[in-house]
Amino acid sequence: MEKSSKKKDFLGFFQLDAGKIIELFDFSLFIKKQRLRASSGKPYKPLSGKTVAMIFNKPSLRTRVSFEIGIHELGGYAVNLEGKSIGVNSREAVEDIARLLSRYNDAIVARLHEHSVIDALAQHASIPVINALTDLSHPCQILADAFTLYEKGLWHDNIKVVFIGDGNNVANSWIELAGILPFHFVLACPDESGHLPDAQILERAKKNSASTIEIIHDPLAAASNADVLYTDVWTSMGQEDETAKRLETFRKFQINSELLGAAKPSAVVMHCMPAHRGQEITAEAMDGPQSIVMDEAENRLHVQKALLVKLLNHEEYRKFHLTHRLQNVANKLKF
């Protein structure tokens, strides 16, 4: 039988509010601690007996490994499905795939090209669907990035996050988050068609008025007084034939010692990876003392585990937050 139609998806940030995002961050901190407890013989298995279908139409390292290990550590089982082998929208219609996988599994994680496909999966599936990347957005990545800043005590309403590079799917998700969670976001990108962020996402985020959002075209000016310098590859998957042109277009949009000098002395460097050292970021910046690149990469695991529990075992998620709130009240009442 198909699962209950009462389910929630994670396709992006616009269906959340700021409070729910912070709740998820607090639960992610809890989840991260449980991994240490597991090594001492106290495993945390809230997804015992659950199965998750993972559809990958694009190459993947961090997304695939973090989701698969995370599902396993939570007591569940991951079914890996290569996009070419199942033929999404070619061999089989998206609606048929969604309905069939709903009969077998408890959730779907999908890394795709067209965003319309993830929307269609969510529409026709009776189980939760998680957007693990599309050409339009990459919300799991930005969830882990913002959590990393939160975990380190760096997140606040006026934190200035500066994205240096292309107005791509990662930049779109930063903008989408800025429409929900207050902070100062700046995208420094070339002033050319094809390198600007998605117009609809930008318009909706600005309309929500949660954050200061700026799109400028001078990377050095953008980096001024930044708390975070963030970048992504100049040439994404499927754009390999544009490499030479993009190298010329983006040559000034590199995180290097000059841009770090313009940022706050306490600024941190972030990159969603994979990184092309010597292009969008220098090795000095990537590996330097201000880099938290590996921290954000690791946190993909913990945040996605928290997200899976929220979607697949909401009672466990609610129980944590009830206990967490009671503990906070008790701490405030102590003399």
C-alpha positions in Angstrom: 0.0 0.0 0.0 1.1 3.6 -0.6 2.0 5.7 2.5 -0.2 8.4 3.9 -0.7 11.5 1.8 0.1 13.6 4.9 3.7 14.1 4.3 6.2 17.0 4.1 9.0 17.6 1.6 12.2 19.6 1.6 12.5 21.2 -1.8 13.8 24.5 -0.6 13.4 27.1 2.2 10.3 29.0 1.2 8.0 26.5 2.9 9.8 27.0 6.2 10.0 29.9 8.7 13.0 31.2 10.6 12.0 29.5 13.8 11.8 26.1 12.1 15.2 26.5 10.6 16.8 27.3 14.0 14.9 24.3 15.5 16.5 22.1 12.8 20.0 23.6 13.7 19.5 22.8 17.3 18.5 19.2 16.5 21.5 18.9 14.2 23.7 19.7 17.2 22.0 16.9 19.1 22.4 14.5 16.1 26.1 15.3 15.9 26.6 14.4 19.6 24.8 11.1 19.0 27.5 10.0 16.6 30.0 10.2 19.4 27.7 8.2 21.7 27.4 5.5 19.1 31.1 4.9 19.3 30.7 4.1 23.0 28.0 1.5 22.3 24.9 3.8 22.5 23.7 4.0 18.9 20.8 6.4 18.0 18.5 4.6 15.5 15.3 6.6 15.0 15.0 5.4 11.4 15.2 1.7 12.2 13.2 -0.2 9.5 13.0 2.8 7.2 14.2 2.7 3.5 15.1 5.7 1.4 15.4 5.7 -2.4 18.2 7.9 -3.7 18.0 9.0 -7.3 21.3 10.4 -8.8 21.1 11.9 -12.2 24.4 13.9 -11.5 27.8 12.8 -10.3 28.1 13.1 -6.5 30.6 12.7 -3.7 29.6 14.6 -0.6 25.8 14.3 -1.2 25.8 10.6 -1.9 28.2 9.6 0.8 26.7 11.9 3.5 23.1 10.7 2.8 24.0 7.0 2.5 26.1 7.0 5.7 23.6 9.1 7.5 20.6 6.8 6.7 22.7 3.8 7.8 23.8 5.5 11.1 20.1 6.3 11.8 19.2 2.6 11.4 17.7 2.9 7.9 18.6 1.5 4.5 19.5 3.4 1.4 18.6 2.2 -2.1 20.9 3.9 -4.7 19.4 4.4 -8.1 21.4 5.8 -11.0 19.3 8.2 -13.1 20.3 6.6 -16.4 19.4 3.1 -15.3 15.9 4.0 -14.2 15.4 6.5 -17.1 13.7 9.4 -15.3 11.3 11.0 -17.9 12.7 8.8 -20.7 12.2 5.1 -19.8 9.6 5.9 -17.2 7.4 8.9 -16.5 8.2 10.8 -13.3 4.7 10.3 -11.9 5.0 6.5 -12.3 8.5 6.5 -10.6 7.1 8.6 -7.7 4.1 6.4 -7.2 6.1 3.1 -7.4 8.9 4.3 -5.1 6.2 5.4 -2.6 5.0 1.7 -2.4 8.5 0.5 -1.6 10.1 3.2 0.5 9.7 5.8 3.2 11.4 8.8 1.4 13.0 9.9 -1.8 16.3 11.8 -2.1 16.9 13.1 -5.6 19.9 14.9 -7.3 18.7 16.0 -10.7 19.1 18.4 -13.5 15.7 19.9 -14.1 14.0 21.4 -11.0 10.6 20.6 -12.6 11.4 16.9 -12.1 11.8 17.3 -8.3 8.6 19.2 -8.2 6.8 16.4 -10.1 8.3 13.8 -7.8 7.0 15.6 -4.8 3.6 16.2 -6.4 3.0 12.5 -7.2 4.9 10.8 -4.3 3.0 10.0 -1.1 6.3 9.9 0.9 8.7 12.8 1.7 10.9 14.1 -1.2 14.2 15.8 -0.5 16.0 18.1 -3.0 19.6 17.0 -3.0 20.4 19.4 -5.9 18.9 20.6 -9.1 20.1 23.1 -11.7 18.0 25.7 -9.9 18.9 25.1 -6.2 20.9 23.2 -3.6 19.1 23.7 -0.3 20.8 20.8 1.6 24.2 22.5 1.0 23.1 25.9 2.2 21.4 24.3 5.2 24.8 22.7 6.2 26.6 26.0 5.5 24.3 28.1 7.7 24.4 25.5 10.4 28.2 25.5 10.4 28.1 29.3 11.1 25.5 28.7 13.7 27.5 25.9 15.4 30.6 28.1 15.6 28.6 31.0 17.2 29.1 33.2 14.1 25.5 33.5 13.0 23.5 36.6 13.8 21.0 38.9 12.0 23.7 41.2 10.6 26.3 38.6 9.5 27.5 39.5 6.1 27.8 36.5 3.8 29.5 37.4 0.5 29.2 34.9 -2.4 31.9 35.5 -5.0 31.2 34.0 -8.4 28.3 32.7 -10.6 24.7 33.3 -9.8 24.1 29.5 -9.9 22.0 27.0 -7.9 24.1 27.4 -4.8 23.7 31.2 -4.9 20.0 30.8 -5.5 19.6 28.8 -2.3 21.5 31.4 -0.3 19.1 34.0 -1.7 16.2 31.8 -0.9 17.4 31.4 2.7 17.8 35.1 3.0 14.1 35.4 2.2 13.4 33.5 5.4 16.3 33.9 7.9 17.6 37.4 8.6 21.2 38.2 7.6 23.1 40.3 5.1 23.7 38.5 1.8 25.8 39.9 -1.1 26.3 38.2 -4.4 29.2 39.4 -6.4 28.8 38.1 -10.0 29.5 39.3 -13.6 26.9 41.7 -14.9 26.1 39.4 -17.8 23.1 37.3 -18.8 23.5 33.8 -17.6 25.5 34.7 -14.6 22.8 36.4 -12.6 20.7 34.6 -10.0 17.2 33.3 -10.7 14.9 36.4 -11.1 11.9 34.8 -9.4 13.8 33.5 -6.4 15.4 36.9 -6.0 12.1 38.8 -6.3 10.4 36.5 -3.8 13.2 36.8 -1.3 13.3 40.5 -1.5 9.6 40.7 -1.2 9.7 38.8 2.1 12.1 41.5 3.4 13.7 39.2 6.0 17.3 40.2 5.0 19.4 42.7 3.2 20.1 41.2 -0.2 22.5 42.9 -2.7 23.7 41.9 -6.2 26.8 43.8 -7.2 29.5 43.2 -9.8 32.7 44.4 -8.1 34.1 41.5 -6.0 36.5 43.7 -4.0 33.8 46.1 -3.0 31.5 43.2 -2.1 34.2 41.7 0.2 34.6 44.8 2.2 33.8 44.2 5.9 32.6 40.6 5.1 32.1 38.0 7.8 32.1 35.2 5.3 33.6 34.8 1.9 32.0 32.0 0.0 32.5 30.6 -3.5 31.7 27.8 -5.9 33.2 26.5 -9.1 33.0 28.7 -12.1 32.1 25.8 -14.5 29.4 23.5 -13.1 28.5 20.1 -14.4 27.2 20.3 -17.9 29.0 23.5 -18.7 32.3 22.0 -19.6 32.2 23.4 -23.2 32.1 26.9 -21.7 35.2 26.5 -19.6 37.6 28.8 -21.6 35.0 31.6 -21.8 34.2 31.3 -18.1 37.8 31.4 -17.1 38.0 34.8 -18.8 34.7 36.1 -17.5 35.4 35.2 -13.8 39.1 35.8 -13.6 38.5 38.8 -11.2 36.1 36.7 -9.1 38.6 34.7 -7.1 38.8 34.3 -3.3 42.5 35.2 -2.7 44.7 37.2 -0.3 43.4 40.5 -1.8 39.8 39.7 -1.1 40.6 38.3 2.3 42.4 41.6 3.0 39.2 43.5 2.3 37.1 41.3 4.6 37.0 41.5 8.4 40.2 40.0 10.0 37.9 37.4 11.6 36.2 36.5 8.3 35.9 32.8 7.4 36.2 31.2 4.0 33.6 28.7 2.7 33.3 26.6 -0.5 30.6 24.0 -1.2 33.1 21.8 -3.2 34.4 20.3 -5.4 37.0 23.1 -5.6 39.1 24.0 -8.6 42.2 25.4 -6.8 43.8 28.3 -8.7 40.5 29.2 -10.3 37.7 30.4 -8.0 39.9 30.0 -4.9 43.6 29.9 -4.2 45.1 27.0 -2.4 46.3 29.5 0.2 42.7 30.6 1.0 41.3 27.0 0.7 43.8 25.6 3.2 44.5 28.6 5.3 43.6 29.3 9.0 40.4 31.1 8.0 39.0 28.2 6.0 36.1 26.2 7.4 35.5 24.3 4.2 36.0 20.8 5.6 33.7 21.7 8.6 30.9 22.6 6.3 31.5 19.5 4.2 31.3 17.3 7.3 28.1 19.0 8.5 26.3 17.9 5.4 26.1 14.5 7.2 24.7 15.9 10.5 22.2 18.3 9.1 20.8 15.8 6.6 20.4 13.2 9.3 18.4 15.8 11.3 16.3 16.6 8.3 15.6 12.9 7.7 14.5 12.4 11.3 12.3 15.5 11.1 10.5 14.2 7.9 10.4 10.4 8.8 10.0 10.3 12.6 8.5 13.6 13.5 7.5 12.3 17.0 11.1 11.8 17.8 11.9 15.3 16.5 9.1 16.8 18.6 10.2 14.9 21.7 13.7 16.4 21.4 12.4 19.9 21.2 9.9 19.4 24.0 12.8 18.1 26.2 15.1 20.9 25.0 12.5 23.6 25.9 11.9 22.1 29.4 15.6 22.0 30.0 15.9 25.7 29.1 13.1 26.6 31.4 14.6 24.6 34.2 18.0 26.3 33.7 16.4 29.8 33.8 14.7 28.9 37.1 17.9 27.9 38.8 19.1 30.3 41.5 
